[in-house]
Amino acid sequence: MTTTLKSKLQDDLNAAIKERDELRSSTLRLTLTAITKEEVAGTEKRELSDDEVLKVITREAKKRREAADAFAQGGRAEQAEREKAEGEVLATYLPKQLSDDELNVIVAEAVEEAKAAGAEGPRAMGAVMKIVNPKVAGLAEGGRVAAAVKKLLQGQG
């Protein structure tokens, strides 16, 4: 049987507990709790697929980044560092994010594709996003993608 991402998280949690790695164990525990919550959220309990588990991890990592920013702006450097460190623990389970250059290439191709389909100006944003999103799913955050698309469309407007 292949190891699922969820069971890898559980194995890593057990290892972190044994190693007394408080940061990793608490981060993984919270993430596994979020996964379990997702599994019982519907009408019936179900096992999440690895893709769904990745979505939960991505969401948790995003929460950590946002909290780190909020703490940093509030002058609470210690909490900000903690949130950032937790985010880094989670990042190790996510696919490597696209670099800005890689993202821009994909966005540029999508802009050309959308233009070929007749989409122009600010209205092209939606058309381009529809093309880009499936290609970058899980590899780049929505806000980053939207910013890259907007920048490219404005540059050509």
C-alpha positions in Angstrom: 0.0 0.0 0.0 1.3 3.4 -0.9 1.8 5.9 2.0 -0.8 8.7 1.9 0.2 12.2 2.7 -2.0 12.1 5.8 -0.2 9.0 7.1 3.1 10.7 6.4 2.0 13.6 8.5 1.1 11.2 11.3 4.4 9.4 11.1 6.3 12.7 11.1 4.2 13.9 14.1 5.2 10.7 16.0 8.8 11.3 15.1 8.6 15.0 16.2 7.1 14.0 19.5 9.8 11.4 20.1 12.5 14.1 19.2 10.7 16.6 21.5 10.4 19.0 18.6 7.7 21.1 20.0 7.3 23.4 17.0 7.0 20.5 14.5 4.7 18.4 16.7 2.3 21.2 17.5 2.2 22.4 13.8 1.6 18.8 12.6 -1.0 18.2 15.3 -3.0 21.3 14.3 -2.8 20.4 10.6 -4.0 16.8 11.2 -6.8 18.3 13.3 -7.7 20.5 10.4 -7.7 17.5 8.1 -9.9 15.5 10.4 -12.3 18.4 10.7 -12.5 18.5 6.9 -13.1 14.7 6.8 -16.2 15.0 9.0 -17.4 18.3 7.6 -19.8 16.8 5.1 -22.9 14.7 5.6 -20.7 11.6 6.0 -17.2 11.0 7.3 -14.7 10.3 4.5 -11.0 9.9 3.8 -9.5 12.9 2.1 -7.5 12.3 -1.1 -3.8 13.5 -1.1 -5.0 16.5 -3.3 -7.6 17.4 -0.7 -5.0 17.0 2.1 -2.7 19.3 0.2 -5.4 21.9 0.0 -5.8 21.8 3.8 -2.0 22.1 4.2 -1.9 25.0 1.8 -4.7 26.7 3.7 -3.0 26.2 7.0 0.3 27.5 5.6 -1.5 30.6 4.3 -3.1 31.2 7.7 0.4 31.1 9.2 1.8 33.6 6.7 -1.1 36.0 7.3 -0.8 35.6 11.1 3.0 36.2 10.8 2.4 39.4 8.8 -0.3 40.6 11.3 2.0 39.9 14.3 4.9 41.6 12.6 2.8 44.7 11.9 1.6 44.6 15.5 5.2 44.7 16.7 5.0 41.2 18.1 8.1 39.8 16.6 8.2 36.6 18.7 4.8 35.4 17.6 5.5 36.4 14.0 8.7 34.3 14.1 6.7 31.3 15.5 4.0 31.6 12.8 6.6 31.9 10.1 8.5 28.8 11.5 5.2 26.9 11.5 4.6 27.9 7.9 8.0 26.6 6.9 7.3 23.3 8.5 4.1 23.0 6.4 5.9 24.2 3.3 8.0 21.1 3.3 4.8 19.1 2.5 3.7 21.3 -0.3 4.9 21.1 -3.9 7.6 23.6 -4.6 6.1 27.0 -5.5 6.7 28.4 -8.9 9.3 31.2 -9.1 8.1 34.6 -10.4 9.8 33.9 -13.7 8.1 30.5 -14.1 4.7 32.1 -13.2 5.2 35.0 -15.6 5.9 32.6 -18.5 2.7 30.7 -17.8 0.7 33.9 -17.4 2.1 35.3 -20.6 1.1 32.2 -22.5 -2.4 32.4 -21.0 -2.7 36.1 -22.0 -1.8 35.2 -25.6 -4.3 32.3 -25.5 -7.1 34.6 -24.1 -6.3 37.3 -26.7 -6.5 34.7 -29.5 -10.0 33.8 -28.1 -11.0 37.5 -28.3 -10.5 38.7 -24.7 -9.2 42.2 -24.4 -8.5 44.9 -21.8 -9.5 44.7 -18.2 -12.2 42.2 -19.1 -9.5 39.8 -20.2 -8.6 39.2 -16.5 -11.3 36.6 -16.0 -10.5 34.8 -19.2 -6.8 34.7 -18.4 -7.4 33.5 -14.8 -9.6 30.7 -16.2 -6.6 29.5 -18.3 -3.9 30.0 -15.7 -5.6 28.6 -12.6 -5.6 24.9 -13.6 -2.0 25.1 -14.8 -0.7 26.6 -11.5 -3.0 24.9 -9.0 -1.1 24.3 -5.8 2.1 25.8 -7.2 1.3 29.4 -6.7 -1.1 31.3 -4.5 -4.2 32.9 -6.0 -3.2 36.4 -5.0 0.2 36.1 -6.6 -1.3 34.7 -9.8 -3.9 37.5 -10.0 -1.2 40.2 -9.4 1.0 38.7 -12.2 -2.0 38.6 -14.6 -3.0 42.1 -13.8 0.5 43.4 -14.2 0.9 41.8 -17.6 -2.5 42.9 -18.9 -1.9 46.5 -17.8 1.6 46.4 -19.4 -0.1 45.5 -22.7 -3.2 47.7 -22.3 
